[in-house]
Amino acid sequence: MKSWMKLGWMLAAAGLGGCATAPIGNDGSAMANNPWAVQSSAARTASAPIAPPGWHHLPFPGKTETRFRYARKDGRDAIAVQASSSASMLRTKVRIEPVDLAGVRFSWKVPELIAGADLAARDTDDSPVRIVLFFEGDRSRFSPREAMTAELVRAVTGEEMPYATLMYVWCNRREPGTVINSPRTTRVRTMVVESGNRNLNQWLDYERDIRADYQRAFGEAPGALLGIGIMTDSDNTRSTAQAWYGPVRLHRAAAKN
């Protein structure tokens, strides 16, 4: 049940109300006001930025919390993360319609991978870094198994799970570009953007095409983007993990004349 709890609360994260999340970081600093949060998730049109919403810490019932705090790292505004047999998420709500979906820019620095972690295995699917995107969609298209998963998520969390969840991760061994299906539900797909030990202990910057990545992972066009999260988890492997995340910036599609 504990592994299902992590999955359930992760899937429900985009729709959670204020009573289910802490409005400040779990180190006591206001996540809505620090420089990292101000720079993160600012979706831009051709003319002006949209004010970024607040970020909230999301603990998972039955799980030790991963620690999140604002930090300056190598001259960058960052969120420093420390996991110790733990799992929780920092997330924010957005709503960007499919026609406006374009790119997401993010960065991270990871000093060490989690030995024994395997994102395709039910009992070892931990990762030192995850960028998590939650999407709307036609829930009537759920298969019988997906509908059962949605019911379980609702029973465990009291919230509806998103239609689809796409994650960008650093994998121990799979090549960048690999898409990993969740061992628990087809509504979660993971895309590897970094692999192996070669680029450890340095800042890595990425820009991804959300629409193209979603299409590749799920085989269909995306619905509206509902939420964004960062997540470091080491609960399944009973290990420790450390990482730093740079700001997560969304960009809307350019206006067409």
VOLUMZA-910830 format. One record per residue (C-alpha): chain; x, y, z. Coordinates in steps of 0.001 Angstrom, whole numbers, plus 500000, padded with zeros to 6 digits. Example, Ala and Ser with C-alpha at 12.3 -4.5 7.8 and 13.67 -1.06 7.14 Angstrom:
// residues 2
> A	512300	495500	507800
> A	513670	498940	507140
//
This chain:
// residues 257
> A	500000	500000	500000
> A	502822	502455	500744
> A	504132	502439	497161
> A	500578	503028	495936
> A	500284	505950	498356
> A	503276	507668	496763
> A	501857	507087	493294
> A	498373	508208	494323
> A	499448	511467	495888
> A	501821	512189	493019
> A	499022	511646	490497
> A	496591	513783	492478
> A	499095	516609	493030
> A	497781	518849	490248
> A	494317	519016	491778
> A	495013	519238	495496
> A	493474	522053	497496
> A	495085	524142	500192
> A	494248	521725	502980
> A	496452	519029	501483
> A	499621	521050	501004
> A	501884	523227	503071
> A	501980	526827	501713
> A	505654	527197	502654
> A	508720	525115	502050
> A	509348	522421	504621
> A	512417	524329	505793
> A	510116	527198	506821
> A	510953	529587	503962
> A	508197	531027	501805
> A	508346	529197	498499
> A	506169	531811	496824
> A	508649	534613	497437
> A	512191	533320	497123
> A	514146	534138	493932
> A	513881	530581	492594
> A	510085	530572	492876
> A	509752	534038	491352
> A	511746	532903	488309
> A	509965	529561	487971
> A	506929	528680	485840
> A	506615	532140	484307
> A	504754	531293	481111
> A	505431	533896	478439
> A	503411	535072	475496
> A	504859	537078	472655
> A	504085	540283	474526
> A	504311	539750	478273
> A	505026	537226	481010
> A	502291	535679	483120
> A	502874	536103	486857
> A	504218	532846	488312
> A	501985	531091	490845
> A	503151	529944	494258
> A	504992	526704	494908
> A	503879	524407	497707
> A	505419	521474	499471
> A	503378	518289	499035
> A	504050	515565	501603
> A	502917	511998	500902
> A	501043	510274	503766
> A	503040	507427	505214
> A	506301	508772	503736
> A	509186	510638	505319
> A	509462	514073	503731
> A	512229	515013	501347
> A	513749	518311	502442
> A	513471	521342	500135
> A	515078	524741	500776
> A	516087	527778	498773
> A	519852	528115	498230
> A	522441	529880	496102
> A	524569	527225	494413
> A	527535	528136	492192
> A	526063	531590	491638
> A	522612	530245	490724
> A	519261	530500	492465
> A	518312	526943	493329
> A	516231	524614	495424
> A	518510	522335	497435
> A	516979	518909	498002
> A	517945	516201	500459
> A	516191	512815	500499
> A	516760	510164	503129
> A	514522	507116	502557
> A	511929	509759	501725
> A	509536	511053	499078
> A	507686	514329	498675
> A	507215	516998	496033
> A	507372	520727	495484
> A	504642	521674	493017
> A	502661	524533	491527
> A	499370	524786	489679
> A	499129	526292	486212
> A	496684	526107	483342
> A	498077	526369	479841
> A	495794	525320	477016
> A	497108	522899	474380
> A	497333	525589	471698
> A	499717	527548	473942
> A	501977	524679	474960
> A	505553	525137	473840
> A	508751	524643	475822
> A	509997	524068	479346
> A	513470	525018	480510
> A	515009	523518	483612
> A	518374	522661	485120
> A	519771	520478	487869
> A	522988	519429	489537
> A	523340	515895	490898
> A	526450	514796	492827
> A	525610	511071	492883
> A	523048	508663	491475
> A	520981	506282	493585
> A	522618	502866	493489
> A	520123	500138	492668
> A	517389	502492	491453
> A	515405	501297	488426
> A	512565	503489	487200
> A	510911	500557	485437
> A	510718	498392	488573
> A	507899	498677	491095
> A	510094	498363	494178
> A	513096	500504	493177
> A	511602	503369	491124
> A	513465	506214	492841
> A	515254	509127	491194
> A	517560	511917	492412
> A	515742	514426	490170
> A	512357	514576	488466
> A	510529	517356	486622
> A	506847	516373	486721
> A	504147	517719	484348
> A	500429	517030	484905
> A	497901	517124	482046
> A	494165	517279	481507
> A	492447	514920	479066
> A	489367	512899	478224
> A	489076	510570	481188
> A	486326	508595	479470
> A	489115	507129	477324
> A	490671	505362	480321
> A	490999	501621	479878
> A	489325	499433	482524
> A	492668	499106	484313
> A	493265	502880	484171
> A	489751	503499	485497
> A	490515	501183	488408
> A	493738	503085	489061
> A	491802	506356	489056
> A	489344	504905	491572
> A	492202	503766	493794
> A	493833	507208	493627
> A	490503	508801	494561
> A	490065	506372	497468
> A	493603	506907	498776
> A	493828	510679	498269
> A	490298	512022	497956
> A	491322	513740	494714
> A	490992	513027	490989
> A	494188	511985	489272
> A	495276	513880	486154
> A	494609	512290	482795
> A	498351	511952	482186
> A	501664	512654	483917
> A	504962	513137	482071
> A	508263	513173	483961
> A	511796	514131	482908
> A	514442	512198	484856
> A	518087	511215	485205
> A	518319	507438	484793
> A	521162	505210	485956
> A	521597	503365	482668
> A	518948	503987	479973
> A	519827	506229	477045
> A	518461	509788	476797
> A	515236	509772	474831
> A	514072	506471	476326
> A	510442	506482	477439
> A	509710	504352	480508
> A	506164	503258	481250
> A	505263	503302	484926
> A	505165	499779	486369
> A	501891	500716	488075
> A	499857	502694	485534
> A	500029	503593	481839
> A	498945	507145	482715
> A	502477	507952	483892
> A	505330	508041	481364
> A	508934	508936	482168
> A	511360	510392	479626
> A	515079	509992	480247
> A	516998	513209	479567
> A	520264	512261	481295
> A	521936	508909	481885
> A	524876	507429	483749
> A	527701	509001	485734
> A	529478	511100	483113
> A	527852	514455	483896
> A	527588	514212	487665
> A	528454	517162	489906
> A	527892	519867	487300
> A	524988	522064	486300
> A	523095	520711	483298
> A	520589	522873	481399
> A	517731	521556	479261
> A	515021	522894	476989
> A	512277	520450	476025
> A	509371	520709	473592
> A	506432	519702	475781
> A	504053	518978	472938
> A	506558	516811	471039
> A	507644	514915	474144
> A	504063	514251	475217
> A	503174	513058	471718
> A	506147	510700	471715
> A	505438	509367	475201
> A	501659	508921	474930
> A	501034	508690	471187
> A	498474	511511	471195
> A	498294	515287	471457
> A	498395	516739	474976
> A	495546	518353	476835
> A	495954	521449	478997
> A	498954	521555	481324
> A	497610	521669	484886
> A	500651	521565	487130
> A	504410	521258	487502
> A	506426	519553	490203
> A	509989	518813	491224
> A	510529	515583	493099
> A	513467	513710	494606
> A	512648	510328	496129
> A	514690	507574	497747
> A	512028	505776	499784
> A	511878	502544	497790
> A	515639	501964	497793
> A	515964	503141	501432
> A	518870	505342	500405
> A	519940	508989	500403
> A	519981	511463	497523
> A	521013	515093	497095
> A	520378	517508	494239
> A	519898	521137	493275
> A	517215	522373	490872
> A	517460	525597	488922
> A	514302	527585	488069
> A	511679	525811	485946
> A	510488	528127	483194
> A	507568	527553	480838
> A	507269	529294	477488
> A	504022	529619	475611
> A	503755	529203	471875
> A	504419	532397	469951
> A	501364	534237	468734
> A	500599	533650	465047
> A	499811	536571	462772
//
